[in-house]
Amino acid sequence: MSLLRKSRWILLAFLLSLIPASSYAGVLISVGFAPPVLPVYVQPECPQPGWMWTPGYWAYGDDGYYWVPGAWVPAPYSGALWTPPYWGWSGGLYVFHPGYWGPHVGYYGGVNYGFGYMGIGFAGGVWRGGIFAYNTAVVHVGVGPGWGGNRVYVDRTVVERTTIINNNHVAYSGGPGGINHAPTAEERVAMHDQHMGATAIQQQHFAAARADRTAYAKANGGHPQNVAAARPMGYNNNRGNEGRMNNNRPQFQQQHPQPQERNSQPSRNESRPQAQPHQQPQSRPQSQPRQQSRPQKEEKEPHR
C-alpha cells in the first residue's frame, strides 16, 4: 500500500513539472475519472450589448464534479474573446485547463459547447471597431432599441464551414472515449497571444456554482437544473466598473502554453491518482501565480 501511494505522489509531481505555471493559477486540478456529458439547454437572451457568452462546463470541487452554468458576462475590454475551459488527458488523469480572455479564441480541446463554440474557434460574433456584432444564426440576443444596425448579423455559412468534432456532448479531450482533436495551426497561433484570466464577476459566478449543492453530479445525476443564466450569479453584488466594457486593455498574464501531449489509452494495471482539490483561476488578471502548488492530500475516488 505504501509503495502504491508513493508511486502516485511521484506521478503527480512529474505532471506538475511538465505543466508550466502560466497554464493554471493556484492548484493543478487532476481527476481519475471523466466528467459527465454536457447538458443540453437553451441559451438565455443576451441582457445588453457588449456582453459575451461563456459556455457552461463541469468543474471539480470537494464533493466531485459540479456544473458551472453558462452565462452572459461583460467583456473586460474592447476586442476581448473568451476561450472556454476544458478537461484534457495526461498521464492517466483528466486535467483541467482554465479559460481565458484574449484577442483570438484558442484551443479548448475540440469540445462542442454550442452557441458558436463548436469545437474549433468561435462563430458567435466578431468585433468591428469597438462594437461587438452578434451572429444571430447561433446566439440569442435581444430585440428593439440598442440591437439594430451593426450590432447583429446573420451568417449561417460560418456554421456550415465549421467542423463539428464532437456531436455527442462529450465534455473532455483525449483519454478513453474522449475527443480526438489536436490544435490547428490557427489555435497554435492563438496560444501565443497575450491572455488574461477570468474577471472578478466570473469568479463570483464560479464560487456561487460551487456553493450550490444541487449543481453537483452526485446530487443531480449529471443533469443540473440551473444550466444557464442571463447574468452571472452574484452579479448584483458586484456591479462596479467591471459591469462596463473597458476600452483600455489591462495588463496581461503570461502567454498561454500549448496543451500537453495526450496518451491514447491508460494501462490496465496503471493505478490512477485520485482527485486533487479544485480552485478557480485568480480573479485579477494583473497577478500571476508565484509558484506551482504542491499536490494535496490524497482523496478517495467517489463511487460512480
Buried (B, 14 or more C-beta within 10 A) or exposed (E): EEEEEEEBEEBBEEBBEEBBBBBBBBBBBBBBBBBBBBBEBEBBEBBBBBBBBBBBBBBBBEEBBBBBBBBBBBBBBBBBBBBBBBBBBBBBBBBBBBBBBBBBBBBBBBBBBBBBBBBBBBBBBBBEEEBBBBBBBBBBBBEEEEBEEEBBEEBEEBBEEBEEBBEEBBBBBBBEEBBEBEBBEEBBEBBBBBBBBBBBBBBBBBBBBBEBEEBBBBBBEBEBEBBBBBBBBBBEEBEEEBBEBBEEBBEBBEBBBBBBEBBEEBEEEEBBBBBBBBBBBBBBBEEBBEEBBEBBEBEEBBEE
